[in-house]
């Protein structure tokens, strides 16, 4: 099992043990051979001297009986040994070697072994033979008659005998070396398995399996390491768990936040965004690591971020607010904060607070104040002017005419006050209205009767196309207010001698009411706003009305759980106010020719009324 380059751990352990064993066996064998060789040479010297003494004793005892050197050599059992007899003058009188017996030999009194034998009674020397030019070991013994018996053995034979004896030691050394190799294999394998087990455990921990532990550790030597690894795994698991818990909490907070959150690094690049911001800027989630200006093309925002990052070292202002208006009409108040003391890797944190609704409400408030001021100023000016004139006029007919004008404007103020109170009551009530099955025919008839005077004055006809016995879940008084306001609105904007068509049809669990007039129509940009208080299309501001009727209708319908909207132009080019209510349970009334409702709940795809 190799990690990286070079030998594996097992190979290094094997070669370390094997080389130590090889070195130990080699040194032991070297010194043992030297010691044993020395002892073997001493033993051979002693044996050769002993044999020489024995040969001298035999020669002294049997030499007179005619025993010559060859017979003596055979008696001693040597086949390679030479026996020489040197007289007192140094002349070789007897020589067992056939090749030397017929040769005239040099005087041997100068030989070391002869000199020692004459001096001490026996001598020994290892030297090269002057006659045969081979190394021999010589042992000499002084005889009683002054001659010297010399025994010579070839040194090669002696060394061969010694090597034969030492070969046993060599075989034992080879066996020891083989055993050391086997032990090296076993030990390295055991260490490899132990280390591999630890490596696998640490690798598993590094890959995220923080529950992994070292349970079985061979040998006490690895116990501290295993305990350290287990402690490390426990600590990492605790830290990762804590970090994961913190990250999950942060992710949950960022996910459920309604405000968009953007985190930038020290270079102004995007590091993190939450879902709320991705809903506003769909591509920002895929722009991690890119500059802010690429994902949110807002120069004012980019300039503010750059100023904050540049001012970081000076410790100046760390929080700024930047207004941001998008092309879609959304408005945001962006709070930019420099994260100097939070995280060194974070540069700026931006929170996008959607103030679109606040801006709309502020605009509605301004419009409301302006409209109320306008609506009140006109009748009050008229009342004040005619009242002042009335005080100076004595003509009864003129006084009556002025009084009628004052009464009309007073009635208008009273109606507007009544509508304002009704609208305030609807906005302030908690919960839904108490609904019950209500027949629509009677409610519509009552509203039609209230609007009869207005319709008669403008010569506008109300045409009804309501299925008989149609019932809805509604609050009778509130539903009557809805029909009255819608009828009045339609009659007021219809041309004189025109028609207002009122129809209804049931689709599933809802009933769709539709009031259509032939008025001048509503521009698309005004369709959503006509249900705001006092909001009227400028071109028709001269029409009489408080400007609160449709706002009241919207609140009442929504409190019933329905929806209301305007269509202009409708399919036939007219203008329609459409709203839905829940059908009463058990009411099977439906229009046989009515098409299915579209998914939005609006009936813009079919008029539903014969016109």
N, C-alpha and C positions, 0 to 999 in steps of 0.2 A: 504494500500500500504506500505509494509514493505521493508526497505533497510537494508540488513544485519540481524543481530540477534537482539532480543528484540522486544519491542512493536513498532508498526508502528507510524508514525507521527500523524495520525488521532486518534489512541487510546491514545497516550500520551496527546494530546490536550483535548480529551473527558474526560479522567480521571482527568486531572488537573482541568478543569472547574467543573466537577461533585464533586470532593473532596472539592474544595473551597466552592461550594454551600452547600454540606453536612455539612462541618465544620461550615459554617455561620449559617445554619438553626439549627444545633444541639446546638451551643452556645446560639443562640437567644432563642431557645425553653427552654434550661436549665435555663437561667436567667429569662426568662419570667414566667416559671412555678414557680420558687422560689419566684419571686416578687408577682405573682398573688396568689400563695398559702398563702403567708404572708398576703396579703390584704384580701383574702377570709377568713382566720382565724380571722383577726380583725373584718371583717364584721359579721362573725358568732358569735364572742364574743359580739359585740354590739347588734346583734339581740337577742342573748340569754339573755343578761342583760335587753334588752327592754321587752322581754317576761316575764322575772322574775318580773320586776316592774309592768307590767300589771297584772300578776297573783297575786302579793301582793296587788295591789289595789282592784282587784276583791274579794280576800279573806277577806280583811279588810271590804269591803262593804257588802258582803253577808255571811261572816262566821257566824254571829249571827242568820242568817235565816236558818241555818242547812246545808249549802252547805259544803260538805266534799271535801276531796282532789280528790276523783275519779270523782266527778261531775265537779270540777274545771278543771281537766285534760281533760275531754271530751269537756268541753267548749272551752279550748284553742286549741283543734284539734290535739293534739299530741298523737301518739300511742306508740311511743318508749321512750318518755320522762318520767322521774320520778319526782314526786313532793313530797317534804318532808317538815314537819313543826317541827322545833326544838325550844323547849321552852328556857327560859332564863337560865335554869340550864344545857342545852346541851342534854336533853333527847328528842328523836324523838317521838313526840306525834302522828303525822300522816305520813303515807307512802303510796304512790299510787301503788307501786309494790306489787302485791299479794304475791309474794314469800318472801318479807321482812316484810309485815305487821304483820305477826304472830310471827316473830322472835324478840328476844330481842336484840336491837342494841346497839352498844357502844355509849358512850357519845361523842357528835359531837362538843363540844366546842374547840377541838384541830384541827378541820379541817380548812385549810387555808381560804377557802371562808367564813366560819362562823366567823373566827377571823376578816377578812377584813370587813364583813358586820357589826359587832358590833362596829368596829373602825370607818368606814367611811360611814356606812348606806347601802352599798352594796359591794359585793365581787365576785371575779371570780378566778377560778383555773381549771387547766387541770391536772388530776392525775388519778391514778388507784384506783378504788373503793375498800375499805377494806372489804366491805360486799360481793360484787359480783366478785371481782378480775378482773374487766375489766376497761379499760380506759374510763373516762367520762370527759365531760366539765361541770363544776358546776358554777351556778350563784345564788347568795344569796342576800336576801333583808330583811333589818331589819324592823319589823312591830312595830306599835305604842306600843303594849303591851310588847315589849322586846323580843318577839320570832322572829325567823328567818325563812322566807319562802325560800326554796332552790329548784331550778329547775336543773335537771341533764339530759343531753343528751349524749348517747353513742358517743364516739369520732369517731368510725368507721362510723357511720351514717353521722357525720359531714364531715369527710374526703371524703366519697363517694359522697356527694353532691358537695364538692369542686372539686373532680376529674371529675365529670360529667360536671361541668362548664368549667374545663380546657381541656376537650376532644376536644372541638371546636378548641382551639388553636393548639392541636396536629394534627387535621385534616388539618387545614390551613398550618401547617408546612410541612406535608406530600405532600400537593398540591404544596407548594413552592419548595420542593425537586424534585418532578416530573417535574415541570417546568424547574428547573435548569438542569435536565438531558436532557430534550428536547432541551433546548438552547445549551447545550454542544454538542449534536449530530449535530444540525444545524451549529453551529460555526465551529466545527471540520471538518464537511463536506465541508463547504465553504473554510476554510483554506487549507484543503487537495486538493481541486480542484485548488485553486490558486497556491499552491506549486507544484502540479503535472504538471500544465501548464508550470510553470517555469522550472521544472526538465526536461520535455519533450523537451522544447526549448533548454536548455543547452545540453541535450543528443544528440539532432540532430546536434547542432553545433560541439560537440565533435566528432561526426561520419562523419563530413565533409560537412554538409549542412550549409555553412556559410551565406546563404541568410536568414536563419530563424531569425525572430524577435518576441519580445513580444509586441503585439499590444493592447490587452485588459487586463488590470491589475485591479482587484477589490480592491478598497481601496487605499488611498493615502500612506498607510504605505509601500506598495510594490513598489511604483513608483520609489524611488531611486535605489532599487535593480534591477528592470526591466531596468531602464536606464543604470545601470552599466553593466548588461548582454548584452544589445544591443550595448553599446560601445565596450565591449569585443569582441562581434561577428564581429563588423566592423573592429576593429584592427586586429583580427585574419584573417579575409578575406583579408585585405590589405596585411598583412605579407605573408599569404599563396600565394596570387596572385603574389606578388613580388618574393617570393621564387620559385614558379612554373615557372614564366617567366625566372628567372635566370637559373633554371634547364633545361628548354626547350632550351634556348640559348646554354647552355653548352652541352646538349645532341645533338643539331644540329651540333655544332662545332665538337664534337667528332665523330659524325656519318659521316660527309662529309670529315673528315680528311683522307688523304691518308696514313699518318703515323699511326702506331699502338701506342696506349696509354695504359699504365698499371699503376694503382694506388695501392700502398701497404700501410698497416698500420704500426704502430710502431714495431710490432713483425715480419714484413716481410711477412704477409699473404695478399693474393689478396683481394682487396676491389672493384675494378671496372676496366673494360676493355671496349674498343670501338670495333666497328664492324671490322675495319681494322685489328686489332690484332687477332680477332676471325677467320678471313679468313686465317691468317697465322698459328695460333695454334687453331684448331677447338675446343678443349676441354677446353680452358681456361675460356670460359664464364660460364661453370658449376662448376668451381673450386673456387668460391668465398668463402673466409674464410680459404682457404688451403694455405700451404706454397708455395712459388714461385717455388721451385725445383720440385714439383710434377706435375705442369702443363707445365713448360718450363724446361726440363732437360738440363740446361746449367750451369755447375759448375762455369764458369768464371763470369756469370751474378749473380749467387747466392753469390759468394764471394765478388763481388763489392757492392752488396746491404748490406751485413753484415758489410763491412767496413764502409760504409756511416752511417748506423744506429749506429754503435759503436762509431764513431767519432762525433756524434751529440752533446754530452755534451761538448766536448772540443772546438767546434766551428771551427774545421779545414775544409778542403776542402769539399764543399757542392755539387759540380758537377763533375762527371766523365764521360768519354766516353769509351764504351766497344765495340770492334768489335765482331760480332757474325755471324758465318757461319753455316747454317743448312745442314743437310744431303741431302736435296732436291737441294742444290746448291745455294740457296738464301743467300745473304749477307746483313747484317744490321749493321748500326752504331747506337748503343743504348746510348742515353743520359740519365744518371741517375742524378736526382736532389733531394736533401733532402729538404722537405717542412717544415722547422722549423717555418718560419714566416707566413705561409699561413693558416694552419689548424693543431691544436694540435693532431687531430685524424689521420692525414696522415703522413706516415713515408717517403716514397720515391715515386717519380713520374718518370716513365720510358717512353721515347719516342723512338719507333723503326722506324728508317728511312731506307727505303729499298734502298740500294745502289747497288743492283744486276746489274741494267742496267749501272750504272756508272762504276762498275767493268768490265762489259763486254766491254763497250766503251774504257775503259783504256787498256784492253787487246787487243782490236782491234787496238787501236792507236799504242801500242807497236809492234803488229804484222805488222801493216802498215809501220811503220818506218823501222822495220827490213826487210820487204819484198822489200820496195822501195830501201833501201840501197843495198840489194842483187841484185835486178833486175837491178839497175843502175851500180853496181860495175862490174858485169860480162861483159856487152857490152863495158863499158868505159875502162876496163882493156884491152879487146881485141883490141879496137880501138887504145888506146895509144900504146900497144905493137907492133901492125902491122904498125902503123904510124912511130914509131921509126925504125923498121926494114926496112920500105920502103925507109927511107932517106939514108940508107947505101947500098941498093941493086940496081945494075945497070941493071940486067937482066929484059928485058921488060915483058917477060912472067910471071915471078915471081911477078913483080910489079903489073901487072894486077890482078893476083890472090889475092894478098894482098889487092888491092883496092876493089875487089869484097867483100872480107870479111869485110872490113871497111864499105862498103856501106850497107851490110846486117845488121850489128849491128846498123848503123845509122838509117836504116829504122825501126828496132825494137824500138829504142829509140823514133823515131818520132811517131810510132803507139801507144806506151805507153803514150806519151805526149798527143796525140789526145784523147785517151780513158780517161785519167785523166781529161782533159778539159771538155769532154762530161759529165763525171760523176759529176764533180763540177757544170756544168751548170744545170744538172737535179736536183741536191740536192739544188741548190740555187734558182730555179724558184719558184714563188708563184702561187698557183692555179693549175688547171688541164690543160692538153693540149687541144687544140681546135680539137675536134673529129668530124669526118664525115664518112658517109658510104664509105668503101673502099673494093674493090675486093681483095681477098687474093691471087688469082692466079698470078697476075702480080707482087705483092710484093714478093712472094715466088720465082718466077722465077728470079727476079733481085738478090735476096740474093744467089740463087743457082749459078748464073753466077759469082758473086764475089768470091765464094768459089770454083769455078771450078778448079783453079790452084792447091789449096791445096788438093782437092780430087783426082786430076789427079796424083799428085806427090805420094800420098799414095795408089793410085788405090782403092779408096773408092767410092762406088756407092750410090747416093741419090735416094731412091724410094719414090714416092709421092702417097698418097691416100687422095686427097683433093676433096670434093664434088664440082661439077661445080657451078659457079656463087655464091660462098659463100662470103657473105659480112659481115664485122664487123664494129663497130664504133671505129675508130682509127685515129691516126695521121700517115700519110703515111711514112714520113722519119723516125720517131721513131720506127714504127713497122718493117720497113726494117732493122733497126739496131738490133732489137731483133732477127729476123730470121737469120741474118748474124752471130751474135755472137754465137747463139745456134748451127747453122750448123758447124761453125768453131770448136767449142768445141767438137761436136760429131765426126767430121772427125779426129780431132787431137788425140782423145783417142780411136778411133776404131782401131782394128788391120788392118794391110795392107791386101788389097783384101777383106775388110769387106763391110758391108752394113749399111747405116743409113736410117731408115724408118720414114717418116714424114706423120702423119695422122691428121685428124680433124673431129669433129662431133659436131652437134648442140644438146644441151639439154635444152629445154625451151628457156629462154632468153639469154643464154650464149653459146659460142662456145669454145670447149676444143681442144687445139692443143697439140700434143704429138710427141716428137722427141726421137727415140729409137736408141741406138747403142749397139754394142756387145763388149764394152770395158771391162776392168777388174773389173768394179763395184766400188761402194762407200760404205765404212763402215758406219753403222748407226750413229755413233757419228759425222760424217762429213756432213751428209745430210743437216743440217740447216746452216752450216757455209760456204758451198761452194759458197754462194751468197755474202759473204763478200769480200771486196776489197783485192786483192793479196792473198786470201786464196786458196791454192791448196793442195791436198793430197800429203804428203811428198814422197810417193813411186813413184809419177809420176811428180816430179818437173822438171825432165829433159825435159819434153815436151815443145815445143815452145809455147809462148803466154804471154800476159801481165798480166794475172790473174785478169783482170778487166771486162771481157766480161759478166760473169753471174751477177756481181754486177750491171752493166749497165742494163741488161735485167730486173732484179728485180725492179729497180727504174722506168723503162719505163712502165712495166706491171702494177705496183701499181698506177702510174699516170693515167693509163687508167681505173682504177677501178677494175682491175682483180687481180688474184693471180698466183704465180708461185712456184713450188716445184719440188723436185727430188724424184724419186722412184728407189731404188736399194736394192735388186733385184726386178724387175717387175714380172708380172705373168709368163712370159716366161724365167725368169732368167737374162734378160738383164738390161740395165740401161736406164732410161727415164727422160727427162726434160719435165714437163707438165705445161702449163699455160692457163689461161682463159681470154677471152675478151667478151664484150657485143656484141650480135648479132645485125646487122642493122635492123631497123624497116621495116617490110614488107618482110623480107627475110624468105621464108618458107622452105629453104633447110635444110634437116635433114637426118641423117642416119637411114634408116628403121630398121637396125639391132642393133642400139646403145642402150645399157641399160640405165636406169635412173641413174642420178648422185646421188652419195651418199651424206648424209647431210653435210659433210665437204666441198663439192665443189671439192674434188680431184677425179680423175678418176682412182684411184688405183685398183678398182674392175674389170675393164674391159680394155683391151688394146685398143680397138677401131681401131686397124690397123691390116691389114692382113700381116703377116710376113712369 
